[in-house]
Amino acid sequence: MTKLTTFAQRLNAGAPSGAPPSLYFLTDRTRVRDPLAVISQMPRNCGVVLRDYDAPNRHAIAGTIAAIARQRSLRLLVGSDGDLARTVGAAGIHLPEARISETARWRYRFPSWIITVSTHSGRTLREAARRGADAAFLGPAFTTQSHPGGPVLGVDRLRVLAQTSPIPVIALGGLTADNIEHLRGASIAGIAAIGGLADELAPSSQ
């Protein structure tokens, strides 16, 4: 068992029944060439977030991942596209911070969906909760290759925001086997990673 999955399982041990997954893999074709290799190695009941917003074959990718997710009891969340999520039978959607306002509309249309949002502040955490999101991805906790040179929330600030968040927090941003223990004891419901999970589950996919 890998460090990231073990850490997530510890979080899941105290989660209420029906809670969103505690471990998520986010697709990013610029960093992980073969996301299916990673997804096929993920433990059951984890989450997959389809990003790759500009991929020309995104619909086909979504359909393939959805099929694997059903076979392996994973929860697929489609980033930013509720219509695509509905088409492929995904478990829900993931919305960027700029589109948190859409949460209530999708919640009304699909009450059983898992709806997560990206957040970077206490204000957006509160807005996400008010609009009905199930959980918020909060970060980046560490420097991340997805946004080199971008602002970093940091572990200390993430801990404070997670402690006071009105909805469950999923930590993300540069999480790896080498630094995950820095989040031990934080009031988070889960973790999300790209390269960190690929390194552990399918190194040849990168």
SULWO-V761008 format. One record per backbone hydrogen bond with DSSP energy under -0.5 kcal/mol. CO is the residue of the C=O (numbers start at 1). NH is the residue of the N-H. E is the energy in kcal/mol with one decimal. If there is no record, write none. Layout:
CO,NH,E + CO,NH,E
//
This chain:
2,6,-2.3 + 3,7,-2.4 + 4,8,-2.4 + 5,9,-2.2 + 6,10,-1.7 + 7,11,-1.5 + 8,12,-2.3 + 9,13,-1.4 + 10,14,-0.5 + 11,14,-1.1 + 12,15,-1.4 + 16,19,-1.8 + 22,191,-2.3 + 23,47,-3.3 + 24,193,-2.1 + 25,27,-0.5 + 25,49,-2.7 + 27,52,-0.6 + 28,31,-1.8 + 28,32,-3.0 + 31,33,-0.5 + 34,37,-1.0 + 34,38,-0.8 + 35,39,-2.8 + 36,40,-2.4 + 38,41,-1.6 + 39,42,-1.2 + 43,46,-1.0 + 46,75,-2.8 + 47,25,-2.1 + 48,50,-0.6 + 48,77,-3.2 + 49,27,-2.4 + 49,51,-0.8 + 50,79,-2.3 + 52,55,-1.7 + 55,58,-1.5 + 57,61,-2.4 + 58,62,-2.7 + 59,63,-2.1 + 60,64,-2.2 + 61,65,-2.7 + 62,66,-2.5 + 63,67,-1.8 + 64,68,-2.0 + 65,69,-2.8 + 66,70,-2.1 + 67,71,-1.9 + 68,72,-2.1 + 69,73,-0.6 + 69,74,-2.7 + 70,73,-0.7 + 73,45,-2.5 + 74,76,-0.7 + 75,48,-2.8 + 75,77,-0.5 + 76,91,-1.8 + 76,92,-1.1 + 77,50,-2.6 + 77,79,-0.5 + 78,94,-1.8 + 81,85,-2.1 + 82,86,-2.3 + 83,87,-2.2 + 84,88,-2.2 + 85,89,-0.6 + 85,90,-2.8 + 86,89,-0.7 + 91,114,-2.3 + 92,78,-2.0 + 93,116,-2.2 + 94,80,-2.8 + 95,118,-2.2 + 96,99,-2.0 + 97,100,-1.5 + 99,102,-1.8 + 100,103,-2.1 + 102,106,-2.0 + 103,107,-2.5 + 104,108,-2.1 + 105,109,-1.9 + 106,110,-2.7 + 110,113,-1.7 + 113,115,-0.6 + 114,93,-1.5 + 114,116,-0.5 + 115,134,-2.9 + 115,135,-1.1 + 116,95,-2.7 + 117,137,-3.4 + 119,139,-1.2 + 121,125,-1.7 + 122,126,-2.1 + 123,127,-2.0 + 124,128,-2.5 + 125,129,-2.0 + 126,130,-2.3 + 127,131,-1.9 + 128,133,-2.5 + 129,132,-1.1 + 134,168,-0.7 + 135,117,-1.4 + 136,138,-0.6 + 136,170,-3.4 + 137,119,-3.1 + 138,172,-1.7 + 140,153,-1.4 + 140,154,-1.8 + 144,147,-0.6 + 145,148,-0.7 + 147,150,-2.2 + 154,158,-2.1 + 155,159,-2.6 + 156,160,-1.8 + 157,161,-2.5 + 158,162,-2.8 + 159,163,-2.1 + 160,164,-1.3 + 161,165,-0.7 + 162,165,-0.6 + 168,136,-2.5 + 169,171,-0.6 + 169,189,-3.0 + 169,190,-1.2 + 170,138,-2.9 + 171,192,-2.2 + 172,141,-2.3 + 173,142,-2.1 + 176,179,-0.7 + 176,180,-1.8 + 179,182,-2.0 + 180,183,-2.1 + 181,184,-1.5 + 183,186,-2.2 + 186,188,-2.1 + 190,171,-2.5 + 191,24,-1.7 + 193,26,-1.8 + 194,198,-2.3 + 195,199,-2.9 + 196,200,-1.2 + 197,201,-3.1 + 198,202,-1.9 + 202,205,-2.3 + 203,206,-1.3 + 205,33,-1.0 + 205,34,-1.7
//
